[in-house]
Amino acid sequence: MSVRSLSATLALSAVLLGVGVPTASARPSSYELPGDAGGSKFEGIGYDVRTQRFYVSETTGGEIHRAQLRSAAATEWLRGDGTDGRWTARGVTVDSQGRVYVAGGPNGIDHPGEPDLWVYDRSGRLLAALRTGVANAFLNDVVIGPDGAAYLTNSNAPQVFRVTERHGRWTVRTWVDAAATIPTQTGFNLGGIVVSPDRRALVVAQGNVGKLWRFDLRTGKVSAVDTGAADLVNADGLVRDGNQLWVVRNFSRVLSTLRLSYDGRTGTLVSATPTDPARVFTTAKLAQGRLLLVDSKFDEQVAVPPYEVVALTPPRG
């Protein structure tokens, strides 16, 4: 077998088994996360291209952990357990200025009056702690739009929120309420969110029914993404690179690869790759050609170590 064939075989095996492949730069194939004595669970991940750092949210307490791509262990970056009113955390992303956005999930539901989301600078200084003003808002995931604003999904209603900053003043508002187009179903509704290849729309996952939705950034119009007969139930995190769209399907334990049209109106299923059956991956970020997937521990009543982010070479098509 040639070296190239062996390399391809190892990469495919890594995706199937949920383990990483060593590379010439000796980057770790997995990253250890800190955890609490009573068990920790995790969900979101953000990546800072400039510093090659990534950030992971802990749902059990709201801590935010940080690691370098070449270091095998993360450290606690922001404390939880009520720090800045944060008792839990979900989606994380980083903008071009290195500012870290954290979606609070049910933080404002479980702790009335506390924030729904936070923004920090690279040093960990709090820039904003905001409430949406919407009852029962479960802020799930977040993406930076081409306009520099942050867009966050609501898992309890078909809404997308928009966060902006002007002269140091931060605001959040309901950008689109799609109740007339997207029926609210039992379970988690809107979750993963990415910008379309043409940067004129947002593509959003509705995991409980396995659908993708297109939100036009200019008009706010919402339409279903045509994905044919693709099974996308339990779609959680979305990752896009060019016209490649990876859908992390948590409890289905599948990584689905779609070829997305330039305008984000259609998606063609390329592959549905089983992931490690012992892990429930929630979301991911692409970092230097590898997907960094969060092992949530959501399948364990009381989570036990090791707590990890796993690096995979993603399938393409």
Kinemage of the C-alpha trace (Angstrom):
@kinemage 1
@onewidth
@group {chain A} dominant
@subgroup {mainchain}
@vectorlist {calphas} color= white
{ca met a 1} P 0.000 0.000 0.000
{ca ser a 2} L 1.334 3.455 -0.902
{ca val a 3} L 1.960 6.127 1.729
{ca arg a 4} L -0.885 8.199 0.280
{ca ser a 5} L -3.309 5.252 0.434
{ca leu a 6} L -2.287 4.457 3.997
{ca ser a 7} L -2.813 8.069 5.030
{ca ala a 8} L -6.291 8.133 3.477
{ca thr a 9} L -7.203 4.854 5.188
{ca leu a 10} L -6.096 6.166 8.576
{ca ala a 11} L -8.054 9.379 8.107
{ca leu a 12} L -11.247 7.504 7.224
{ca ser a 13} L -10.794 5.111 10.153
{ca ala a 14} L -10.359 8.060 12.481
{ca val a 15} L -13.689 9.534 11.433
{ca leu a 16} L -15.475 6.215 11.832
{ca leu a 17} L -14.006 5.467 15.238
{ca gly a 18} L -14.015 8.997 16.616
{ca val a 19} L -10.268 9.250 17.173
{ca gly a 20} L -7.733 11.661 15.726
{ca val a 21} L -4.830 11.090 13.361
{ca pro a 22} L -1.333 12.295 14.310
{ca thr a 23} L -0.019 14.886 11.866
{ca ala a 24} L 3.411 16.069 10.876
{ca ser a 25} L 3.024 19.037 13.224
{ca ala a 26} L 2.289 16.654 16.135
{ca arg a 27} L -0.942 18.356 17.093
{ca pro a 28} L -2.870 16.400 19.737
{ca ser a 29} L -5.647 14.124 18.515
{ca ser a 30} L -7.679 15.006 21.615
{ca tyr a 31} L -7.704 17.738 24.230
{ca glu a 32} L -8.454 17.203 27.906
{ca leu a 33} L -10.960 19.542 29.553
{ca pro a 34} L -11.086 20.417 33.261
{ca gly a 35} L -14.071 19.089 35.165
{ca asp a 36} L -15.833 19.259 38.498
{ca ala a 37} L -15.678 16.551 41.142
{ca gly a 38} L -19.402 15.875 40.776
{ca gly a 39} L -19.222 15.455 36.989
{ca ser a 40} L -19.150 17.966 34.140
{ca lys a 41} L -20.908 18.242 30.780
{ca phe a 42} L -19.997 20.414 27.790
{ca glu a 43} L -21.484 21.807 24.615
{ca gly a 44} L -20.159 24.803 22.659
{ca ile a 45} L -16.811 25.594 21.056
{ca gly a 46} L -15.335 28.740 19.542
{ca tyr a 47} L -12.050 29.150 17.665
{ca asp a 48} L -9.789 32.211 17.443
{ca val a 49} L -7.916 31.893 14.131
{ca arg a 50} L -5.458 34.620 15.041
{ca thr a 51} L -4.245 33.096 18.324
{ca gln a 52} L -5.027 29.431 17.477
{ca arg a 53} L -6.923 29.127 20.740
{ca phe a 54} L -10.280 27.482 21.206
{ca tyr a 55} L -12.897 27.952 23.912
{ca val a 56} L -15.298 25.310 25.268
{ca ser a 57} L -18.423 25.894 27.346
{ca glu a 58} L -19.432 23.797 30.314
{ca thr a 59} L -23.179 23.397 30.782
{ca thr a 60} L -22.775 22.243 34.397
{ca gly a 61} L -21.753 25.518 36.012
{ca gly a 62} L -21.111 27.773 33.029
{ca glu a 63} L -17.311 27.681 33.089
{ca ile a 64} L -15.450 28.532 29.882
{ca his a 65} L -12.263 26.580 29.195
{ca arg a 66} L -9.468 27.533 26.806
{ca ala a 67} L -6.684 25.652 25.022
{ca gln a 68} L -4.026 26.105 22.344
{ca leu a 69} L -4.113 23.835 19.293
{ca arg a 70} L -0.684 22.427 20.137
{ca ser a 71} L -1.395 21.842 23.825
{ca ala a 72} L -3.156 18.643 24.897
{ca ala a 73} L -4.908 20.137 27.931
{ca ala a 74} L -7.307 23.039 28.359
{ca thr a 75} L -7.471 25.236 31.440
{ca glu a 76} L -10.341 27.080 33.036
{ca trp a 77} L -10.465 30.551 31.481
{ca leu a 78} L -13.660 31.949 33.034
{ca arg a 79} L -15.176 30.733 36.269
{ca gly a 80} L -18.837 29.717 36.412
{ca asp a 81} L -21.260 29.072 39.266
{ca gly a 82} L -22.735 32.557 39.081
{ca thr a 83} L -19.720 34.517 37.812
{ca asp a 84} L -21.172 37.437 35.809
{ca gly a 85} L -24.570 35.821 36.420
{ca arg a 86} L -23.527 32.742 34.401
{ca trp a 87} L -24.674 29.379 35.731
{ca thr a 88} L -24.623 27.503 32.439
{ca ala a 89} L -23.316 28.105 28.918
{ca arg a 90} L -23.958 26.765 25.425
{ca gly a 91} L -22.768 28.119 22.053
{ca val a 92} L -19.446 29.957 21.777
{ca thr a 93} L -17.864 31.900 18.929
{ca val a 94} L -15.035 34.390 18.422
{ca asp a 95} L -15.115 37.449 16.155
{ca ser a 96} L -12.287 39.004 14.137
{ca gln a 97} L -11.289 41.163 17.108
{ca gly a 98} L -10.912 38.137 19.361
{ca arg a 99} L -14.064 38.902 21.325
{ca val a 100} L -15.686 35.775 22.747
{ca tyr a 101} L -19.493 35.450 22.605
{ca val a 102} L -21.199 32.991 24.940
{ca ala a 103} L -24.830 31.885 24.575
{ca gly a 104} L -26.454 31.108 27.902
{ca gly a 105} L -28.935 28.389 26.958
{ca pro a 106} L -31.551 28.397 29.739
{ca asn a 107} L -29.516 30.644 32.050
{ca gly a 108} L -32.174 33.371 32.124
{ca ile a 109} L -34.959 30.807 32.459
{ca asp a 110} L -33.490 28.910 35.386
{ca his a 111} L -32.201 32.092 37.033
{ca pro a 112} L -34.729 34.859 36.350
{ca gly a 113} L -33.122 38.252 35.924
{ca glu a 114} L -29.716 36.842 35.022
{ca pro a 115} L -28.187 37.386 31.546
{ca asp a 116} L -28.948 35.346 28.434
{ca leu a 117} L -25.548 35.984 26.834
{ca trp a 118} L -22.107 37.469 27.457
{ca val a 119} L -19.260 39.018 25.485
{ca tyr a 120} L -15.615 39.025 26.675
{ca asp a 121} L -12.373 40.339 25.248
{ca arg a 122} L -9.300 38.128 24.770
{ca ser a 123} L -8.078 38.938 28.287
{ca gly a 124} L -11.311 37.692 29.835
{ca arg a 125} L -12.686 41.162 30.622
{ca leu a 126} L -16.485 41.295 30.530
{ca leu a 127} L -17.705 43.611 27.779
{ca ala a 128} L -21.425 42.872 27.934
{ca ala a 129} L -23.973 40.760 29.802
{ca leu a 130} L -27.329 41.020 28.045
{ca arg a 131} L -30.946 39.968 28.416
{ca thr a 132} L -33.031 39.417 25.294
{ca gly a 133} L -36.238 40.623 26.905
{ca val a 134} L -37.975 37.550 25.456
{ca ala a 135} L -39.631 35.149 27.874
{ca asn a 136} L -38.406 31.546 27.881
{ca ala a 137} L -35.484 32.261 25.529
{ca phe a 138} L -33.000 29.385 25.274
{ca leu a 139} L -29.958 30.792 23.471
{ca asn a 140} L -28.312 27.825 21.809
{ca asp a 141} L -25.666 28.734 19.219
{ca val a 142} L -24.015 31.826 17.788
{ca val a 143} L -22.276 32.940 14.587
{ca ile a 144} L -20.678 36.192 13.443
{ca gly a 145} L -22.361 37.583 10.339
{ca pro a 146} L -20.670 39.381 7.432
{ca asp a 147} L -21.843 42.661 9.008
{ca gly a 148} L -19.843 41.925 12.178
{ca ala a 149} L -22.958 41.362 14.283
{ca ala a 150} L -23.496 38.164 16.259
{ca tyr a 151} L -26.585 36.066 15.520
{ca leu a 152} L -27.955 33.642 18.119
{ca thr a 153} L -30.612 30.945 17.851
{ca asn a 154} L -33.477 30.253 20.240
{ca ser a 155} L -34.196 26.571 20.867
{ca asn a 156} L -37.578 27.304 22.444
{ca ala a 157} L -38.990 29.402 19.595
{ca pro a 158} L -38.202 30.052 15.906
{ca gln a 159} L -36.281 33.232 16.648
{ca val a 160} L -32.841 34.574 15.836
{ca phe a 161} L -31.361 37.379 17.950
{ca arg a 162} L -28.826 39.966 16.761
{ca val a 163} L -26.110 41.450 18.981
{ca thr a 164} L -24.290 44.624 17.978
{ca glu a 165} L -21.793 47.065 19.479
{ca arg a 166} L -21.533 50.759 18.712
{ca his a 167} L -19.126 53.076 20.524
{ca gly a 168} L -18.818 50.570 23.366
{ca arg a 169} L -22.580 50.173 23.802
{ca trp a 170} L -23.887 46.648 23.312
{ca thr a 171} L -27.477 45.817 22.361
{ca val a 172} L -29.466 42.679 21.580
{ca arg a 173} L -32.770 42.489 19.754
{ca thr a 174} L -35.016 39.916 18.138
{ca trp a 175} L -33.838 40.073 14.538
{ca val a 176} L -36.304 37.572 13.046
{ca asp a 177} L -39.312 35.828 14.556
{ca ala a 178} L -40.224 33.079 12.094
{ca ala a 179} L -43.263 31.728 13.954
{ca ala a 180} L -45.367 32.086 10.796
{ca thr a 181} L -42.965 29.845 8.847
{ca ile a 182} L -41.308 27.454 11.299
{ca pro a 183} L -43.632 25.443 13.562
{ca thr a 184} L -42.318 25.036 17.110
{ca gln a 185} L -42.003 21.341 17.905
{ca thr a 186} L -41.379 19.377 21.097
{ca gly a 187} L -37.721 19.326 22.067
{ca phe a 188} L -34.871 21.525 20.879
{ca asn a 189} L -35.806 23.642 17.894
{ca leu a 190} L -33.292 26.079 16.391
{ca gly a 191} L -29.679 25.232 17.149
{ca gly a 192} L -26.609 25.285 14.922
{ca ile a 193} L -26.080 28.327 12.710
{ca val a 194} L -23.636 29.270 9.927
{ca val a 195} L -23.332 31.884 7.173
{ca ser a 196} L -24.178 30.729 3.642
{ca pro a 197} L -21.356 30.505 1.056
{ca asp a 198} L -22.499 33.731 -0.656
{ca arg a 199} L -22.614 35.483 2.763
{ca arg a 200} L -26.142 36.727 2.099
{ca ala a 201} L -27.993 34.391 4.440
{ca leu a 202} L -27.812 32.315 7.577
{ca val a 203} L -28.380 28.556 7.521
{ca val a 204} L -29.929 27.258 10.735
{ca ala a 205} L -30.588 23.724 11.975
{ca gln a 206} L -33.855 22.616 13.570
{ca gly a 207} L -32.641 19.398 15.109
{ca asn a 208} L -35.836 17.935 16.534
{ca val a 209} L -37.330 17.590 13.035
{ca gly a 210} L -34.101 17.354 11.041
{ca lys a 211} L -34.549 20.460 8.900
{ca leu a 212} L -32.350 23.321 7.760
{ca trp a 213} L -33.693 26.845 7.318
{ca arg a 214} L -32.356 29.800 5.327
{ca phe a 215} L -32.635 33.297 6.866
{ca asp a 216} L -32.024 36.047 4.310
{ca leu a 217} L -29.723 38.645 5.890
{ca arg a 218} L -31.152 41.541 3.872
{ca thr a 219} L -34.883 40.858 4.091
{ca gly a 220} L -35.177 38.499 7.055
{ca lys a 221} L -37.248 36.155 4.887
{ca val a 222} L -37.148 32.528 6.014
{ca ser a 223} L -37.375 29.497 3.749
{ca ala a 224} L -36.659 25.790 4.035
{ca val a 225} L -33.337 24.546 2.677
{ca asp a 226} L -34.037 21.741 0.208
{ca thr a 227} L -32.004 18.778 1.473
{ca gly a 228} L -33.914 16.086 -0.404
{ca ala a 229} L -34.348 12.882 1.580
{ca ala a 230} L -31.339 13.509 3.846
{ca asp a 231} L -31.872 12.373 7.435
{ca leu a 232} L -30.766 15.276 9.641
{ca val a 233} L -32.668 14.455 12.821
{ca asn a 234} L -30.674 15.479 15.909
{ca ala a 235} L -28.787 18.081 13.867
{ca asp a 236} L -26.939 20.128 16.461
{ca gly a 237} L -23.749 21.955 15.490
{ca leu a 238} L -23.136 23.184 11.932
{ca val a 239} L -19.718 23.832 10.390
{ca arg a 240} L -19.213 25.283 6.903
{ca asp a 241} L -16.094 25.479 4.779
{ca gly a 242} L -16.754 26.745 1.261
{ca asn a 243} L -19.696 24.695 0.012
{ca gln a 244} L -19.014 21.878 2.492
{ca leu a 245} L -21.490 21.749 5.362
{ca trp a 246} L -20.903 19.352 8.234
{ca val a 247} L -23.871 18.564 10.462
{ca val a 248} L -23.077 17.162 13.917
{ca arg a 249} L -26.038 14.924 14.801
{ca asn a 250} L -25.539 14.453 18.548
{ca phe a 251} L -27.550 11.428 19.784
{ca ser a 252} L -27.721 9.942 16.283
{ca arg a 253} L -23.917 9.728 16.534
{ca val a 254} L -23.481 10.679 12.903
{ca leu a 255} L -21.490 13.365 11.109
{ca ser a 256} L -23.394 14.232 7.928
{ca thr a 257} L -21.616 15.979 5.072
{ca leu a 258} L -23.648 18.076 2.641
{ca arg a 259} L -22.720 20.059 -0.443
{ca leu a 260} L -24.408 23.415 0.018
{ca ser a 261} L -25.413 25.616 -2.896
{ca tyr a 262} L -23.778 29.045 -3.136
{ca asp a 263} L -26.941 30.797 -1.965
{ca gly a 264} L -27.666 28.255 0.772
{ca arg a 265} L -31.025 27.257 -0.695
{ca thr a 266} L -30.196 23.597 -1.312
{ca gly a 267} L -28.020 20.981 0.327
{ca thr a 268} L -27.063 17.636 -1.198
{ca leu a 269} L -26.106 14.801 1.130
{ca val a 270} L -22.608 13.518 0.370
{ca ser a 271} L -22.075 11.136 3.277
{ca ala a 272} L -23.360 10.170 6.700
{ca thr a 273} L -20.389 8.971 8.735
{ca pro a 274} L -20.899 7.184 12.070
{ca thr a 275} L -18.932 8.677 14.931
{ca asp a 276} L -17.678 7.063 18.130
{ca pro a 277} L -20.673 5.218 19.687
{ca ala a 278} L -19.290 5.960 23.153
{ca arg a 279} L -19.501 9.727 22.633
{ca val a 280} L -22.245 12.301 22.013
{ca phe a 281} L -20.710 15.118 20.003
{ca thr a 282} L -22.686 18.354 20.111
{ca thr a 283} L -20.887 20.839 17.901
{ca ala a 284} L -17.552 21.581 16.284
{ca lys a 285} L -15.249 24.174 14.776
{ca leu a 286} L -12.845 23.829 11.861
{ca ala a 287} L -9.261 24.594 12.880
{ca gln a 288} L -6.353 24.155 10.471
{ca gly a 289} L -8.141 21.514 8.435
{ca arg a 290} L -9.456 19.469 11.353
{ca leu a 291} L -12.822 19.425 13.067
{ca leu a 292} L -12.667 19.956 16.828
{ca leu a 293} L -15.722 18.171 18.244
{ca val a 294} L -17.029 18.545 21.793
{ca asp a 295} L -17.722 15.283 23.633
{ca ser a 296} L -20.695 16.489 25.670
{ca lys a 297} L -21.140 13.575 28.095
{ca phe a 298} L -24.891 14.121 27.663
{ca asp a 299} L -25.410 10.345 27.562
{ca glu a 300} L -24.119 9.907 31.127
{ca gln a 301} L -26.388 10.569 34.092
{ca val a 302} L -23.330 11.497 36.135
{ca ala a 303} L -20.461 12.333 33.812
{ca val a 304} L -17.055 10.834 34.493
{ca pro a 305} L -13.642 11.760 33.050
{ca pro a 306} L -11.940 11.930 30.675
{ca tyr a 307} L -13.587 15.115 29.418
{ca glu a 308} L -12.391 15.781 25.892
{ca val a 309} L -12.504 17.654 22.634
{ca val a 310} L -11.667 15.269 19.774
{ca ala a 311} L -9.927 16.301 16.548
{ca leu a 312} L -10.973 14.584 13.311
{ca thr a 313} L -10.059 14.927 9.668
{ca pro a 314} L -13.520 15.590 8.179
{ca pro a 315} L -14.907 13.773 5.141
{ca arg a 316} L -15.346 15.885 2.015
{ca gly a 317} L -17.208 15.479 -1.194
